[in-house]
Amino acid sequence: MINTLSLFGLPLVDADRPTAISAMLDRAGKSTAAFLNAHCVNSAARDRTYTRALRAANFVLPDGSGISLAAKFTGKKLTENLNGTDLCRPLCEEAARRGLSIFLLGAKPGIAERAALAMTMKTPGLRIAGTHDGYFDQENPEAVIAQINESGADILLVAMGVPLQDVWLYQNRRQINAQLAMGVGALFDFEAGAVARAPRLFRKAGLEWTWRLALEPQRMASRYLVGNPLFIARAAVNALRTKPSSYHAMPRSKRALDVAIAGSALLALSPVFAMATVAVKATSRGPVLFQQTRVGLNGKQFKMFKFRSMHVDAEQRRAALLEQSEREGVCFKMANDPRLTPIGQFIRRYSIDELPQLWNVLRGEMSIVGPRPALPEEVAAYPTGALRRLEGVPGITGIWQVSGRADVGFDRMVAMDVAYIRSKSIFLDLFLISLTARAIFGGRGAY
């Protein structure tokens, strides 16, 4: 039995590609697979027939960064993104190994044939049983179904877009003999070279949607610019209904605010993420993201994410610079830190390096507003009174951040954080969030 993860009321496949493919091809009898992405969730909310089609599918596969994000909202992590385009190649390879044939149905005239040729060139031994474009009478599909069945195809790939492809399969699956049938969206266009896929850097960063928006702004504007915020709202509602136990220490209203803001910010700031990724990678050796152990609620440690602003040996050089700290108290800060990379000073100046902490917020390890999480060695040196900082969920921004950041001394920072923890006010959170932009662009204490 393959592992599943419940999301939006659907049993989402939670497995790597080989496991998912084997499960689909090994299942006894006929099976149907569907992909679920942000656009699919929005479409299902408007179309009950499509919702029924998704629920009837034997395999619902997670497709895209939006679904991974929604899973993180609930405190869970999917094993792998199983989008149709990336799944195609290993599926074809396994089909060729097993001697299974594939029928391609959908797309504009000529596209399926070109896609079939490209797929056979990439996968030697792959058998294409037949092709047919998507321009046929949807109300009277008997002739097309007869062609599919007469071809003896074991696998049927349908590329007619969401929700049409999945609804069509739902309504006609009993008449189709293929062992596995699945809707694959724009796969044929990509395989035929009719539509260019996003560069690998965009795909790895989960920003393929920005590429498609740039290529087809008129067609994709509604799907992404309007649809993405709607999806985030739906993912937030789903997360609040799930209410994972890892969030028990946070008031429900605060968690709802965190999920809404962090999710929306990740989508809205995705171009900034892309530019920062390129800038960090191009200007210094080492990984784009920096993970550092920090101390969170009640002393529990977690890995905090940042864009790397320092050279890879920064941690080793820290001890030699401690005496040059320009901040009073336990926490170390230097205005002109020699460990910074060429781009490091800039991304720190505007707090761009902190943006990946939105993932920590979605995972429930941090909040948008709260005391900044300290290093374990700093906590070890805390005076007794400072330990009160650990009674609140750590945050990206807070009172001392909007009051001067590193220019605020340690004792005053502690007093501010303790006062904030005592307040427990959602209105204070909203006020501090509104002041954060001013603090960032003002740049005071940003080092």
Number of C-alpha atoms within 10 A of each C-alpha: 5 12 12 16 17 13 17 18 9 17 18 22 24 22 21 13 18 12 13 20 19 13 15 20 20 12 13 9 10 18 20 24 20 27 24 22 18 26 17 18 22 17 18 18 12 10 14 11 15 23 19 14 21 26 16 17 21 17 23 22 25 28 21 22 21 24 24 20 22 26 24 21 32 26 19 15 15 20 14 16 21 24 20 22 16 13 17 18 14 14 20 25 19 18 21 19 13 11 12 21 21 26 25 26 26 27 23 15 12 13 24 26 20 17 22 23 15 16 21 16 11 13 18 12 16 22 19 22 21 20 24 21 19 21 12 12 10 11 7 9 12 14 11 19 16 13 16 25 18 12 17 16 23 22 27 27 23 27 25 23 16 20 20 16 23 32 19 18 22 19 11 13 18 10 12 19 20 24 19 23 25 22 27 27 25 19 27 29 20 16 21 19 14 13 15 13 18 16 11 11 13 17 16 11 13 19 22 18 20 21 16 18 17 11 15 12 15 10 11 17 14 12 18 20 15 11 18 21 18 18 25 27 17 19 27 23 17 18 23 17 11 15 16 14 10 12 16 11 13 16 12 13 11 18 24 16 17 23 29 20 19 22 26 19 15 18 21 14 11 17 14 14 21 16 11 20 19 13 16 24 16 12 12 18 12 15 14 18 17 17 14 13 14 21 24 26 18 13 16 11 16 17 15 23 20 20 24 26 24 22 18 17 10 14 12 8 13 13 9 9 14 13 9 11 15 16 16 15 14 18 19 17 19 15 13 10 17 12 17 17 18 15 18 23 19 16 21 19 17 17 19 18 23 17 21 17 22 27 20 21 26 27 21 25 24 27 28 27 26 24 30 25 24 20 15 16 12 14 19 11 13 16 11 7 11 17 16 17 29 22 17 25 25 26 20 21 22 26 25 24 26 21 17 17 20 22 18 17 17 18 14 13 23 19 16 19 24 21 14 21 17 10 12 14 14 14 11 15 22 13 12 20 19 12 17 19 14 12 20 20 12 14 17 17 18 23 20
